[in-house]
């Protein structure tokens, strides 16, 4: 690994001397790769992390984790940055957001190739992800000032009003599956509100994590308003425990959410959690079955099924189940599995070897318990973490594909006899993130949607996050909301001021 130069002193704290940084700057190229086993290397060198291409299974780059001293220096710099950033007017802040949108569009190809190289997403999906982040930045540039406008409330006092003030340094713990979008989905509104952000990204996407920091730097944001920390989980929890951050946002597994929530709760810190999902996709007997089935295949296979809001359980009324399955499998067989850097690829490799192993175990369990599996006839690959998309027809509750979150291209198709049964099956999960309902009768669909225990329900469409709409779940899918004005106000002090003569 090439040595790196010590980063320059912070513009917001010139008197401080920063400890020498050991990490590597973001790289544009992804073609110079070293061979090696990710698991063996991590075991031997716990102070380092590796970026591994899931298509070639080769190591792209190795990174040293930051020392405690360097982390503490950065948190001090971030604190000083906050004291200045919070006092910058909203009209000035939104100019930086406009710059960020421009940078994301200018650098879209470079950033997309990093995403694809590190976690295997097809390049056309990576390009769309970066473009969506630019839309996000534009949205808050256009709306944040209005959303955070003081609200006057009439009372018997001379004047009563509410103002929205930032909390401080906010820690973001983010996953690898939408590495740009999920980090910016939280980061952009938080920074727009006057907070500063430190990002602890997933350990398998360090190059992307540094590229996100690079985008803020290129947009001209003051130093340390947004910083990436290359640290492990233990160090992340230390930041919460030692009051070095004021609030936490996590998108990830339920296990991670429970742990982070416990540490944040012990320190009485604001926390937003976006966790797992087992999204039901309900097809009623009066739906456009071909459209519903083809959209269902797309909804299951986005990012090779590695999405919290991917449709994961297909609940179809028995009268139309056979037709649905026929069109679903026809669409599944159309999808091209292959090199994620190819513009024609629809489904790339899974992001990590352990996910592939988990899916194989889940499918093996279903077959052992008598499941009918409809497999696509995909060519075998000698390398890469590939899993052939498939459907499991009429699985039973004791199968892992229903009792566990399936993070990959396995599609359980469940047959029901009535709307009431569809609702019962849909709600028979500890998760409550998103859901879809398909029917030509929109009033019927809306009545059913109101009974589904999720944070989002789409009718005649797949679930997608949108900057204009609040996003989040209920039950074990998380707490709090992101996006819209609701997400913008998650990390602010909603301060009431009452004036009397």
C-alpha positions as CSV (number, residue, x, y, z in Angstrom):
1,X,0.0,0.0,0.0
2,X,1.3,3.4,-0.9
3,X,2.2,5.8,1.9
4,X,0.1,8.9,2.2
5,X,1.0,12.4,3.2
6,X,-0.2,13.9,6.4
7,X,-3.4,15.8,5.8
8,X,-3.3,19.6,6.0
9,X,-4.2,21.4,9.2
10,X,-7.9,22.2,9.6
11,X,-8.9,25.6,8.3
12,X,-11.2,26.0,11.3
13,X,-8.5,25.2,13.9
14,X,-5.1,26.3,12.5
15,X,-3.5,26.3,15.9
16,X,-3.9,22.5,16.2
17,X,-1.4,19.9,14.9
18,X,-3.1,16.8,13.5
19,X,-1.6,13.4,14.2
20,X,-0.1,11.8,11.1
21,X,-2.8,10.1,9.0
22,X,-2.1,6.5,7.8
23,X,-5.1,6.1,5.5
24,X,-5.0,6.3,1.8
25,X,-6.7,9.1,-0.2
26,X,-9.5,8.1,-2.5
27,X,-8.4,6.6,-5.8
28,X,-10.0,7.1,-9.2
29,X,-8.7,3.9,-10.7
30,X,-10.0,0.5,-9.9
31,X,-7.9,-1.6,-12.3
32,X,-4.7,-2.1,-10.2
33,X,-5.6,-5.0,-7.9
34,X,-3.8,-7.3,-5.6
35,X,-4.8,-10.9,-4.9
36,X,-5.5,-12.2,-1.4
37,X,-8.1,-13.6,0.9
38,X,-10.2,-10.9,2.7
39,X,-11.0,-13.1,5.7
40,X,-7.4,-14.3,6.2
41,X,-6.0,-10.8,5.9
42,X,-8.5,-9.3,8.3
43,X,-7.6,-12.0,10.9
44,X,-3.9,-11.4,10.6
45,X,-4.1,-7.6,10.5
46,X,-7.0,-6.4,12.6
47,X,-5.7,-2.8,12.5
48,X,-6.4,-2.7,8.7
49,X,-9.4,-3.0,6.4
50,X,-9.5,-4.1,2.8
51,X,-11.5,-3.0,-0.2
52,X,-12.3,-6.2,-2.1
53,X,-14.0,-6.4,-5.6
54,X,-16.8,-8.9,-5.3
55,X,-16.7,-9.6,-9.0
56,X,-13.0,-10.5,-9.3
57,X,-12.6,-11.4,-5.5
58,X,-9.4,-9.4,-5.6
59,X,-8.1,-6.8,-3.1
60,X,-8.3,-3.3,-4.5
61,X,-6.7,-1.4,-1.7
62,X,-5.8,-1.8,2.0
63,X,-6.4,0.9,4.6
64,X,-5.0,1.4,8.1
65,X,-7.6,2.2,10.7
66,X,-7.3,5.6,12.4
67,X,-5.6,5.7,15.8
68,X,-7.5,6.8,18.9
69,X,-5.4,9.9,18.9
70,X,-6.2,10.8,15.3
71,X,-9.9,10.1,15.9
72,X,-10.0,12.4,19.0
73,X,-8.2,15.1,17.0
74,X,-10.8,14.9,14.3
75,X,-13.7,15.0,16.7
76,X,-12.2,18.2,18.3
77,X,-11.8,19.7,14.8
78,X,-15.4,18.7,14.0
79,X,-16.6,20.4,17.2
80,X,-14.8,23.6,16.3
81,X,-16.2,23.4,12.8
82,X,-19.8,23.1,14.2
83,X,-19.3,26.3,16.3
84,X,-18.8,28.2,13.1
85,X,-21.1,26.2,10.7
86,X,-24.2,26.7,12.9
87,X,-23.9,30.5,12.7
88,X,-23.7,30.5,8.9
89,X,-27.0,31.8,7.5
90,X,-29.4,29.3,5.7
91,X,-29.1,31.3,2.6
92,X,-25.3,30.6,2.6
93,X,-25.6,27.0,3.6
94,X,-27.9,26.2,0.7
95,X,-25.3,27.5,-1.8
96,X,-22.9,24.8,-0.6
97,X,-25.7,22.2,-1.2
98,X,-26.1,23.5,-4.8
99,X,-22.4,23.2,-5.2
100,X,-22.6,19.6,-3.9
101,X,-25.3,18.7,-6.4
102,X,-23.0,20.1,-9.2
103,X,-20.0,18.1,-8.0
104,X,-22.0,14.9,-7.8
105,X,-23.2,15.3,-11.4
106,X,-19.7,16.2,-12.6
107,X,-18.0,13.3,-10.8
108,X,-20.9,10.8,-11.3
109,X,-19.0,8.4,-13.5
110,X,-16.0,8.3,-11.1
111,X,-18.1,7.9,-8.0
112,X,-20.3,5.2,-9.7
113,X,-17.3,3.1,-10.7
114,X,-16.0,3.2,-7.1
115,X,-19.4,2.0,-5.9
116,X,-19.5,-0.9,-8.4
117,X,-15.9,-1.9,-7.8
118,X,-16.3,-2.1,-4.1
119,X,-19.7,-3.7,-3.6
120,X,-20.7,-5.1,-7.0
121,X,-23.8,-3.1,-7.9
122,X,-24.4,-2.9,-11.7
123,X,-22.9,0.3,-13.0
124,X,-26.2,1.6,-14.3
125,X,-27.7,1.3,-10.8
126,X,-24.6,3.1,-9.3
127,X,-24.9,5.9,-11.8
128,X,-28.6,6.3,-10.8
129,X,-27.6,6.3,-7.2
130,X,-25.2,9.2,-7.5
131,X,-27.7,11.1,-9.7
132,X,-30.3,10.6,-6.9
133,X,-27.9,12.1,-4.4
134,X,-27.6,15.2,-6.6
135,X,-31.4,15.4,-6.6
136,X,-31.4,15.2,-2.8
137,X,-28.9,18.0,-2.5
138,X,-31.0,20.2,-4.9
139,X,-34.1,19.4,-2.9
140,X,-32.8,20.6,0.4
141,X,-31.0,23.5,-1.3
142,X,-34.5,24.6,-2.5
143,X,-36.5,23.8,0.6
144,X,-34.4,23.7,3.8
145,X,-34.7,27.4,4.6
146,X,-38.5,27.2,4.3
147,X,-38.7,23.9,6.4
148,X,-36.7,25.5,9.2
149,X,-38.5,28.8,9.2
150,X,-39.6,29.8,12.8
151,X,-43.2,28.9,13.5
152,X,-45.3,31.3,15.4
153,X,-48.0,29.9,17.6
154,X,-50.8,32.0,19.1
155,X,-51.2,31.8,22.8
156,X,-52.2,34.3,25.6
157,X,-48.5,35.5,25.7
158,X,-47.4,38.5,23.7
159,X,-45.4,36.1,21.4
160,X,-44.9,32.4,21.3
161,X,-42.8,30.7,18.6
162,X,-40.6,27.7,17.8
163,X,-37.2,27.8,16.3
164,X,-35.0,24.9,15.0
165,X,-31.4,24.8,16.1
166,X,-28.8,22.1,15.3
167,X,-27.6,19.6,17.9
168,X,-23.9,19.5,17.1
169,X,-21.7,16.7,15.9
170,X,-23.8,13.8,14.5
171,X,-22.3,10.4,14.0
172,X,-23.5,8.5,10.9
173,X,-23.1,4.7,10.9
174,X,-23.9,3.6,7.4
175,X,-24.1,0.3,5.4
176,X,-22.6,-0.7,2.1
177,X,-25.6,-1.6,0.0
178,X,-26.4,2.0,-1.1
179,X,-23.1,3.5,0.0
180,X,-23.6,7.0,-1.4
181,X,-27.4,7.4,-1.1
182,X,-27.7,6.2,2.5
183,X,-24.8,8.4,3.8
184,X,-26.1,11.5,2.0
185,X,-29.8,10.7,2.7
186,X,-28.9,11.4,6.3
187,X,-25.9,13.8,5.8
188,X,-27.4,16.4,3.5
189,X,-30.4,17.4,5.7
190,X,-28.3,17.2,8.9
191,X,-25.7,19.6,7.5
192,X,-28.4,21.8,6.0
193,X,-29.8,22.1,9.6
194,X,-26.5,23.4,10.8
195,X,-25.0,20.1,12.2
196,X,-21.6,18.7,11.2
197,X,-21.2,15.0,10.4
198,X,-18.7,12.3,11.0
199,X,-19.2,9.1,9.0
200,X,-18.3,5.6,10.0
201,X,-19.1,3.7,6.9
202,X,-19.2,-0.1,6.3
203,X,-15.7,-1.6,6.4
204,X,-16.0,-3.0,2.8
205,X,-16.5,0.4,1.2
206,X,-13.6,2.6,2.4
207,X,-12.9,4.0,-1.0
208,X,-16.5,5.1,-1.4
209,X,-16.5,6.5,2.1
210,X,-13.5,8.7,1.3
211,X,-15.0,9.7,-2.0
212,X,-18.1,11.0,-0.2
213,X,-15.9,13.2,1.9
214,X,-14.1,14.2,-1.3
215,X,-17.5,15.4,-2.8
216,X,-18.1,17.8,0.2
217,X,-14.5,19.1,-0.1
218,X,-14.9,19.7,-3.9
219,X,-18.2,21.5,-3.2
220,X,-16.3,24.0,-1.0
221,X,-17.7,23.1,2.4
222,X,-15.6,24.3,5.3
223,X,-13.1,21.8,6.7
224,X,-14.5,19.2,9.0
225,X,-18.2,19.9,8.3
226,X,-18.3,16.4,6.8
227,X,-15.6,13.9,7.7
228,X,-15.1,10.1,7.1
229,X,-13.6,8.1,10.0
230,X,-11.9,4.8,9.1
231,X,-12.6,3.1,12.4
232,X,-13.9,-0.2,13.8
233,X,-17.1,-0.9,15.7
234,X,-15.4,-0.7,19.1
235,X,-14.1,2.7,18.4
236,X,-17.5,3.8,17.1
237,X,-19.1,2.9,20.4
238,X,-16.4,4.8,22.2
239,X,-17.4,8.0,20.5
240,X,-21.0,7.5,21.8
241,X,-19.9,6.5,25.3
242,X,-17.4,9.3,25.8
243,X,-19.8,12.0,24.6
244,X,-17.7,13.0,21.6
245,X,-20.8,13.1,19.5
246,X,-24.2,14.6,20.2
247,X,-26.5,12.3,18.2
248,X,-26.4,9.1,16.1
249,X,-28.0,7.9,12.9
250,X,-27.6,4.2,12.0
251,X,-28.8,2.3,8.9
252,X,-28.0,-1.3,9.3
253,X,-28.8,-4.7,10.9
254,X,-31.1,-5.1,13.8
255,X,-28.2,-6.4,15.9
256,X,-26.2,-3.2,15.2
257,X,-29.3,-1.1,15.9
258,X,-29.9,-2.7,19.3
259,X,-26.2,-2.2,20.3
260,X,-26.0,1.4,19.1
261,X,-29.4,2.2,20.6
262,X,-28.4,0.8,23.9
263,X,-25.2,2.9,24.0
264,X,-27.0,6.0,22.8
265,X,-29.8,5.5,25.3
266,X,-27.3,5.1,28.2
267,X,-25.9,8.6,27.3
268,X,-29.4,10.1,26.6
269,X,-28.5,10.9,23.0
270,X,-30.9,11.4,20.1
271,X,-30.8,8.4,17.7
272,X,-32.5,7.5,14.4
273,X,-32.4,3.8,13.4
274,X,-33.3,2.5,9.9
275,X,-33.0,-1.3,10.2
276,X,-34.1,-4.5,8.5
277,X,-37.2,-5.2,6.4
278,X,-39.3,-8.1,5.2
279,X,-41.5,-6.1,2.8
280,X,-44.7,-7.7,1.7
281,X,-45.8,-7.3,-2.0
282,X,-49.5,-8.0,-2.1
283,X,-51.3,-8.8,-5.4
284,X,-55.1,-8.8,-5.3
285,X,-57.2,-10.7,-7.8
286,X,-58.2,-7.6,-9.7
287,X,-54.7,-6.3,-10.3
288,X,-52.9,-5.9,-13.7
289,X,-51.1,-9.3,-13.1
290,X,-48.5,-9.0,-15.8
291,X,-47.4,-5.5,-14.8
292,X,-47.5,-6.5,-11.1
293,X,-45.4,-9.6,-11.7
294,X,-42.8,-7.9,-13.9
295,X,-42.5,-5.0,-11.4
296,X,-42.2,-7.5,-8.6
297,X,-39.2,-9.1,-10.2
298,X,-37.5,-5.7,-10.5
299,X,-38.4,-4.9,-6.9
300,X,-36.9,-8.1,-5.7
301,X,-33.7,-8.0,-7.8
302,X,-32.6,-4.3,-7.4
303,X,-29.0,-4.3,-6.1
304,X,-29.1,-8.2,-6.4
305,X,-31.9,-8.2,-3.7
306,X,-29.6,-6.4,-1.2
307,X,-31.9,-3.7,-0.1
308,X,-33.9,-3.1,3.1
309,X,-36.9,-2.0,1.0
310,X,-36.7,-4.7,-1.7
311,X,-39.9,-6.6,-2.0
312,X,-39.2,-9.8,0.0
313,X,-42.5,-11.7,0.4
314,X,-44.9,-11.9,-2.5
315,X,-48.4,-12.5,-1.2
316,X,-50.7,-13.3,-4.1
317,X,-54.4,-14.2,-4.2
318,X,-54.9,-17.8,-5.3
319,X,-57.0,-17.0,-8.3
320,X,-54.1,-15.2,-10.0
321,X,-51.1,-17.0,-8.4
322,X,-50.3,-19.2,-11.4
323,X,-50.4,-16.3,-13.8
324,X,-48.4,-14.1,-11.5
325,X,-45.7,-16.8,-11.1
326,X,-45.5,-17.3,-14.9
327,X,-44.9,-13.6,-15.6
328,X,-42.6,-13.2,-12.6
329,X,-40.3,-16.0,-13.8
330,X,-40.4,-14.7,-17.4
331,X,-39.1,-11.4,-16.2
332,X,-36.5,-13.0,-13.9
333,X,-35.1,-15.0,-16.8
334,X,-34.8,-11.8,-18.9
335,X,-32.4,-10.2,-16.3
336,X,-28.8,-10.5,-17.3
337,X,-26.4,-11.6,-14.5
338,X,-22.8,-10.8,-15.0
339,X,-20.0,-8.2,-14.9
340,X,-21.3,-5.2,-12.9
341,X,-19.2,-2.8,-14.9
342,X,-21.1,-3.7,-18.1
343,X,-23.9,-1.4,-19.0
344,X,-26.1,-4.4,-20.0
345,X,-25.9,-6.2,-16.7
346,X,-29.0,-6.2,-14.5
347,X,-27.8,-8.3,-11.6
348,X,-24.3,-8.2,-10.3
349,X,-22.5,-10.3,-7.7
350,X,-23.4,-10.2,-4.0
351,X,-21.3,-7.7,-2.1
352,X,-19.7,-10.1,0.4
353,X,-18.9,-13.8,0.6
354,X,-20.7,-14.3,3.9
355,X,-24.0,-13.1,2.2
356,X,-23.6,-15.7,-0.5
357,X,-23.0,-18.4,2.2
358,X,-26.1,-17.2,4.1
359,X,-28.3,-17.4,1.0
360,X,-27.1,-20.8,0.1
361,X,-28.0,-22.0,3.6
362,X,-31.5,-20.4,3.4
363,X,-32.2,-22.0,0.1
364,X,-30.9,-25.3,1.2
365,X,-33.2,-25.1,4.3
366,X,-36.2,-24.4,2.1
367,X,-35.4,-27.4,-0.2
368,X,-34.9,-29.7,2.7
369,X,-38.3,-28.8,4.1
370,X,-40.0,-29.6,0.8
371,X,-40.1,-26.2,-1.0
372,X,-40.7,-25.9,-4.7
373,X,-37.9,-23.9,-6.1
374,X,-38.0,-22.3,-9.6
375,X,-34.4,-21.5,-10.5
376,X,-33.3,-19.3,-13.4
377,X,-31.0,-20.9,-15.9
378,X,-28.0,-18.6,-15.5
379,X,-24.5,-19.5,-16.6
380,X,-22.1,-20.5,-13.9
381,X,-19.3,-18.2,-12.9
382,X,-15.8,-19.4,-11.9
383,X,-15.3,-16.3,-9.8
384,X,-17.4,-13.7,-8.1
385,X,-20.0,-13.9,-5.3
386,X,-22.9,-14.8,-7.7
387,X,-26.2,-16.3,-6.7
388,X,-28.8,-17.3,-9.4
389,X,-32.1,-15.5,-8.9
390,X,-34.9,-17.9,-8.0
391,X,-38.5,-18.1,-6.6
392,X,-39.8,-20.4,-3.9
393,X,-43.5,-21.3,-4.3
394,X,-45.7,-21.6,-1.3
395,X,-43.0,-21.7,1.4
396,X,-44.0,-22.6,5.0
397,X,-43.5,-20.5,8.1
398,X,-40.8,-22.8,9.4
399,X,-38.5,-22.1,6.5
400,X,-35.6,-19.6,7.0
401,X,-36.6,-17.7,3.9
402,X,-39.7,-16.5,5.9
403,X,-38.4,-16.4,9.4
404,X,-35.2,-14.5,8.6
405,X,-34.5,-11.4,6.4
406,X,-33.3,-12.6,3.0
407,X,-30.7,-10.2,1.7
408,X,-30.4,-11.5,-1.9
409,X,-32.3,-12.7,-5.0
410,X,-34.6,-15.3,-3.5
411,X,-38.3,-14.6,-3.9
412,X,-40.9,-16.4,-1.8
413,X,-44.4,-16.5,-3.4
414,X,-47.1,-17.1,-0.9
415,X,-50.7,-17.9,-1.9
416,X,-53.7,-16.5,0.0
417,X,-57.5,-16.8,-0.4
418,X,-58.7,-13.4,0.7
419,X,-57.8,-9.8,1.5
420,X,-58.0,-10.5,5.3
421,X,-55.5,-13.4,4.9
422,X,-53.2,-11.2,2.8
423,X,-53.2,-8.6,5.6
424,X,-52.6,-11.2,8.3
425,X,-49.6,-12.7,6.4
426,X,-48.2,-9.3,5.6
427,X,-48.2,-8.2,9.2
428,X,-46.9,-11.6,10.5
429,X,-43.3,-10.3,10.8
430,X,-41.3,-8.3,13.4
431,X,-40.4,-5.9,10.6
432,X,-42.4,-2.9,9.3
433,X,-40.5,-0.9,6.7
434,X,-42.3,-0.9,3.4
435,X,-45.1,-2.7,1.5
436,X,-46.8,-2.7,-1.9
437,X,-50.4,-3.3,-2.8
438,X,-51.6,-4.1,-6.4
439,X,-55.2,-3.6,-7.5
440,X,-57.1,-1.8,-10.2
441,X,-59.6,-0.7,-7.5
442,X,-57.7,2.2,-5.9
443,X,-60.2,2.6,-3.0
444,X,-59.9,-1.1,-2.2
445,X,-56.1,-0.8,-2.3
446,X,-56.1,2.2,0.0
447,X,-58.3,0.5,2.5
448,X,-56.0,-2.4,2.6
449,X,-52.9,-0.2,2.7
450,X,-54.2,1.5,5.9
451,X,-54.2,-1.9,7.6
452,X,-50.5,-2.8,6.8
453,X,-48.1,-2.2,9.6
454,X,-45.3,-0.4,7.8
455,X,-43.8,3.1,7.4
456,X,-44.5,3.2,3.7
457,X,-47.1,1.6,1.4
458,X,-47.0,2.0,-2.4
459,X,-50.0,1.2,-4.5
460,X,-49.3,-0.2,-8.0
461,X,-45.6,0.5,-7.7
462,X,-42.5,-0.8,-6.0
463,X,-41.2,0.9,-2.8
464,X,-38.7,3.6,-3.4
465,X,-37.3,6.4,-1.2
466,X,-37.9,9.9,-2.3
467,X,-36.4,13.1,-0.9
468,X,-39.9,14.7,-0.8
469,X,-41.5,11.9,1.4
470,X,-40.6,10.7,4.9
471,X,-38.8,7.4,5.0
472,X,-38.6,5.0,8.0
473,X,-40.2,2.0,9.6
474,X,-42.1,0.7,12.6
475,X,-41.7,-2.4,14.8
476,X,-38.1,-3.7,14.5
477,X,-37.5,-1.8,11.3
478,X,-36.4,1.2,13.2
479,X,-37.3,4.5,14.9
480,X,-37.4,8.0,13.5
481,X,-37.6,9.3,9.9
482,X,-35.3,10.4,7.2
483,X,-36.1,12.8,4.2
484,X,-38.8,15.4,3.7
485,X,-39.1,18.0,6.4
486,X,-39.6,15.3,9.0
487,X,-36.1,14.0,8.4
488,X,-34.6,17.5,8.4
489,X,-36.0,18.0,11.9
490,X,-34.8,14.8,13.5
491,X,-31.4,16.3,14.5
492,X,-32.5,19.7,15.7
493,X,-33.5,21.2,19.0
494,X,-37.2,22.2,18.6
495,X,-37.0,25.2,20.9
496,X,-40.0,27.0,22.2
497,X,-39.7,30.7,23.0
498,X,-42.5,32.5,25.0
499,X,-42.4,36.3,25.3
500,X,-44.5,38.2,27.9
501,X,-44.5,41.8,28.8
